[in-house]
């Protein structure tokens, strides 16, 4: 796995080649099993805030959700539940997105990170091209404080068969699968941009 740090070269991957996926398929166990994406954040559902930051960066957006499908569909976007049963984690959501992606690349973000970078797609795409990789994901910090944010990732849609095989074999760990493909880490300075809201206390504090 290679590391790309603060790469600013223009990307040859265009917005029209990238679909966006909001991962909202979790059970929200740390928030009392509520649907995190539908929790009110600064006067609107949190997923709406995420959508507003993601949509300008991609050609289309879809949502991965496993409950409250009609409420998510009210945002006017395609909503796809996991193809793999049993709440298999973020990779199952990524797999669902890839199954329904009709562009060459898919950019995934979680529904509980309303401050995601406005240049996320551009910077990940630049790294993907520069490193000739199949998948690029965000990291923050340096050295011993390096923090991976694997659900903020851009990957080639052609990786669907590899991901399906990994899940069918019982694999669930995101970073373990990343290591099995040609992936690269992309350093971001804005650690707060990747803050995710996991508890009611965090939600209230960041309102």
Long-range contacts (C-beta under 8 A, 24 or more apart in sequence): 1-178, 1-179, 1-183, 1-184, 1-185, 2-131, 2-133, 2-184, 2-185, 3-139, 3-184, 3-185, 3-187, 4-127, 4-130, 4-131, 4-136, 4-184, 4-185, 4-186, 4-187, 5-187, 6-187, 6-189, 7-123, 7-126, 7-127, 7-130, 7-186, 8-126, 9-126, 9-130, 10-126, 11-122, 11-125, 11-126, 11-128, 11-129, 12-129, 13-104, 13-105, 13-125, 13-128, 13-129, 15-57, 15-58, 15-59, 15-121, 16-59, 16-103, 17-59, 17-103, 17-104, 17-105, 18-57, 18-58, 18-59, 18-103, 18-104, 18-105, 18-106, 18-107, 18-121, 18-125, 18-154, 19-58, 19-59, 19-60, 19-61, 19-62, 19-97, 19-101, 19-102, 19-103, 19-105, 19-106, 19-107, 20-54, 20-55, 20-57, 20-58, 20-60, 20-61, 20-62, 20-106, 20-107, 20-108, 20-109, 20-121, 21-61, 21-62, 21-63, 21-64, 21-93, 21-94, 21-97, 21-101, 21-106, 21-107, 21-108, 21-109, 22-47, 22-50, 22-51, 22-54, 22-61, 22-62, 22-63, 22-64, 22-108, 22-109, 22-110, 22-111, 23-64, 23-90, 23-93, 23-94, 23-108, 23-109, 23-110, 23-111, 23-151, 24-63, 24-64, 24-65, 24-72, 24-93, 24-110, 24-111, 25-64, 25-65, 25-66, 25-81, 25-82, 25-87, 25-90, 25-92, 25-93, 25-96, 26-87, 26-89, 26-90, 27-66, 27-87, 30-198, 30-199, 31-197, 31-198, 31-199, 31-200, 31-203, 32-200, 35-65, 35-67, 35-68, 35-71, 36-111, 36-112, 36-197, 36-198, 37-63, 37-65, 37-72, 37-111, 37-112, 38-68, 38-71, 38-72, 39-197, 39-203, 41-114, 41-197, 41-203, 41-206, 41-207, 42-114, 42-207, 46-111, 46-112, 46-114, 46-197, 47-72, 47-75, 47-111, 48-75, 49-114, 50-109, 50-110, 50-111, 50-113, 50-114, 50-116, 51-75, 51-77, 53-114, 53-115, 53-116, 53-118, 54-107, 54-109, 54-116, 54-120, 56-118, 57-107, 57-118, 57-119, 57-120, 57-121, 57-122, 58-107, 58-121, 59-103, 60-103, 62-97, 62-100, 62-101, 63-111, 64-93, 64-94, 64-96, 64-97, 84-167, 88-167, 88-172, 89-172, 89-174, 90-150, 90-151, 90-174, 91-163, 91-166, 91-167, 91-171, 91-172, 91-174, 91-177, 92-167, 94-153, 94-155, 94-163, 95-160, 95-163, 95-164, 95-167, 98-155, 98-157, 98-159, 98-160, 98-163, 99-160, 101-157, 103-157, 104-156, 104-157, 104-158, 105-154, 105-155, 105-156, 105-157, 106-154, 106-155, 106-157, 107-153, 107-154, 108-151, 108-152, 108-153, 108-154, 108-155, 109-151, 109-152, 110-151, 110-152, 110-196, 112-196, 112-197, 112-198, 113-152, 113-193, 113-194, 113-195, 113-196, 113-197, 114-197, 114-206, 115-192, 115-193, 115-194, 115-195, 116-152, 116-193, 116-194, 117-188, 117-190, 117-193, 120-152, 121-154, 123-186, 123-188, 124-152, 124-153, 124-154, 124-186, 125-154, 127-184, 127-186, 128-154, 128-156, 128-184, 131-184, 132-182, 133-182, 133-183, 133-184, 134-158, 134-159, 134-181, 134-182, 134-183, 135-159, 135-178, 135-181, 135-182, 135-183, 135-184, 136-183, 136-184, 136-185, 136-186, 137-178, 137-183, 137-184, 137-185, 137-186, 138-185, 138-186, 138-188, 138-194, 139-185, 139-186, 139-187, 139-188, 140-187, 140-188, 140-189, 140-190, 140-191, 140-194, 141-191, 142-187, 147-191, 147-194, 148-175, 148-185, 149-194, 150-174, 150-175, 150-178, 152-194, 153-178
